Structure formats: C-alpha cells, structure tokens
Amino acid sequence: MVNCLNCGKEIGERSTYCYSCSKLGERNPNWKGETVGLNSLHQWLKTHNTKPKLCERCKKASVFDLANKTGNYTRNIEDYEWLCRKCHIGTDGRYKNLKNQNFEWCDRCEEFINPKTHPCFQKMEECPRCKEMVNPETHQCFHKKAKRSKKK
C-alpha cells in the first residue's frame, strides 16, 4: 500500500491519488484554468486566500470584499487583497462616481446610499442627547444605542 500524495490516505499501489483527491483542481475534467468566469474565480480565491480580521488598508473590522489590485483577473493570490467595502469602492474608482451623484457613506449599512431615498436619512433629526441622527417619530438613535442601566 502507498499513500495519496495529497491527503496521505492509504491507497492501492498503482494509484498516486485517492479518488477524492484525483478530482481536485487541475485534475478535474471540468477545470478551466485561466479561462474561468469571474464568479468561479472569486469562489476559488475565497477558498485559497484566508480572510483577515481587519481591512488590509484602513485596519478596521468590517464587511470584506476580495479586491483585485491590477485589473488582471488570474489565479494569482498575490494579485488580490481583502478590503472593507469603503476601501474597495475607493480603490477601484467607484467612489468618485458615487460622490458625483451625491451618494454618501452610511456607517450603519456599510455602503454608499442616496440620502434622499435611504430610510436611514429620511425624516431624521439630531438627537439632543447623543447628537446622532434619529427618527423623530420613534425617537430611536440609529447609530448609537443608549446604554441602559441594569436594575438591581
């Protein structure tokens, strides 16, 4: 008996890979290599490139996107970085387009929104207590919740 070159499982002497490993990556008959579609490429990159706890640019924790550095979509892991949504939009040029259309960044939703139509900004007033924007009908602060003291 010999061991699989990939996972180390015991296999027959004439094989080099176990059945599961014989269908992985380039050994798979459906493998497309560099001609893969964008969605499949991102899926492959997400399994081969671990997601960090902080954005690689601003060092803040947030929702992460896999951003391409050069614009060439290949299987080179070094050509991609994990960025928060705000940094990703800023680096690929979408930020300028959104700013020209009067979009604003919403910290609550973590995306660019239209302040004229977005519910976070409709009927909002400044809370006199915490100075954050609140809905005057419900008097709930959207961005910071007031700390409640525990009753003994």
Stockholm file with secondary structure:
# STOCKHOLM 1.0

chainA/1-152         MVNCLNCGKEIGERSTYCYSCSKLGERNPNWKGETVGLNSLHQWLKTHNTKPKLCERCKKASVFDLANKTGNYTRNIEDYEWLCRKCHIGTDGRYKNLKNQNFEWCDRCEEFINPKTHPCFQKMEECPRCKEMVNPETHQCFHKKAKRSKKK
#=GR chainA/1-152 SS CEECTTTCCEECTTCSSCTTGGGSGGGSTTCCGGGCCHHHHHHHHHHHSCCCSSCTTTCCCSCEEEEESSSCCSSCGGGEEEEEHHHHHHHTTHHHHHHHTTCEEETTTTEEECTTTCTTTTTCEECTTTCSEEETTTTEESSCCCCCCCCC
#=GC SS_cons         CEECTTTCCEECTTCSSCTTGGGSGGGSTTCCGGGCCHHHHHHHHHHHSCCCSSCTTTCCCSCEEEEESSSCCSSCGGGEEEEEHHHHHHHTTHHHHHHHTTCEEETTTTEEECTTTCTTTTTCEECTTTCSEEETTTTEESSCCCCCCCCC
//
